[in-house]
Amino acid sequence: MLTRSTRSMVTFSNDFTIGDSQRELPAGTYEVVVEEELIQGLSFEAYRRTGTYLMVRGRGSNAGQTTMQMTTQEELEHAIACDRALFETTNDSEAELSPQKDTT
């Protein structure tokens, strides 16, 4: 099965949580990895998303470690929207996804 990965960056100006996780992540720039697989048997090329991951760098005693936190596009967009809403009240955020870069 053919797969591809695309990478983009998202910057949060405020601490945030994503999905149902109770773990608060610090403000900063995070890499987002989207994995997709080719849908076989079509007369045109089409891909299906199989995973969305937020790359989280370790801090403190975990410095130097990076984990891939699985999430969904919807959860990511919600976290960005919350950061933007906080910006509107505090003028403190410019969170948005950068254009994706194909890494196949």
QUIQUI-V656954 format. One record per residue. RES is the residue in one letter. PSI is psi in degrees with one decimal (none if undefined). D_LAST is the distance of its C-alpha to the last C-alpha in whole Angstrom. Layout:
BEGIN
<<RES,PSI,D_LAST> <RES,PSI,D_LAST>>
END
This chain:
BEGIN
<<M,134.1,13> <L,133.0,10> <T,162.1,8> <R,155.3,5> <S,138.6,6> <T,145.4,8> <R,142.3,10> <S,170.6,14> <M,145.6,17> <V,137.5,21> <T,126.0,24> <F,132.0,27> <S,-10.2,30> <N,156.4,32> <D,150.4,32> <F,162.3,30> <T,157.3,30> <I,132.5,27> <G,-146.9,28> <D,0.8,31> <S,136.0,30> <Q,-3.1,33> <R,120.6,31> <E,127.7,32> <L,143.4,29> <P,155.2,30> <A,149.9,29> <G,-172.5,27> <T,131.5,23> <Y,144.6,20> <E,138.1,17> <V,127.6,15> <V,126.1,12> <V,124.3,11> <E,137.8,10> <E,152.9,10> <E,147.3,11> <L,133.0,12> <I,117.5,15> <Q,152.5,17> <G,5.9,20> <L,159.3,20> <S,3.1,21> <F,162.0,18> <E,125.3,14> <A,146.5,14> <Y,150.3,13> <R,132.3,15> <R,129.9,14> <T,-15.3,15> <G,146.9,15> <T,128.6,16> <Y,140.2,16> <L,122.5,19> <M,118.1,18> <V,118.4,22> <R,139.4,24> <G,154.4,27> <R,162.5,30> <G,-125.4,33> <S,-14.0,34> <N,12.1,30> <A,139.5,29> <G,-11.9,26> <Q,143.5,24> <T,133.0,21> <T,151.3,21> <M,107.4,19> <Q,114.6,21> <M,138.5,20> <T,-171.3,21> <T,162.4,21> <Q,-38.8,20> <E,-43.3,24> <E,-39.6,25> <L,-46.0,23> <E,-35.9,24> <H,-44.0,28> <A,-40.8,27> <I,-43.6,26> <A,-39.7,29> <C,-40.7,32> <D,-41.0,31> <R,-39.9,31> <A,-39.0,35> <L,-34.6,36> <F,-41.1,35> <E,-27.8,37> <T,-22.1,40> <T,-3.8,40> <N,48.5,38> <D,7.4,35> <S,145.6,32> <E,35.9,29> <A,130.4,26> <E,155.9,23> <L,138.7,20> <S,164.6,18> <P,144.1,16> <Q,149.8,12> <K,120.3,9> <D,128.8,6> <T,33.4,4> <T,none,0>>
END
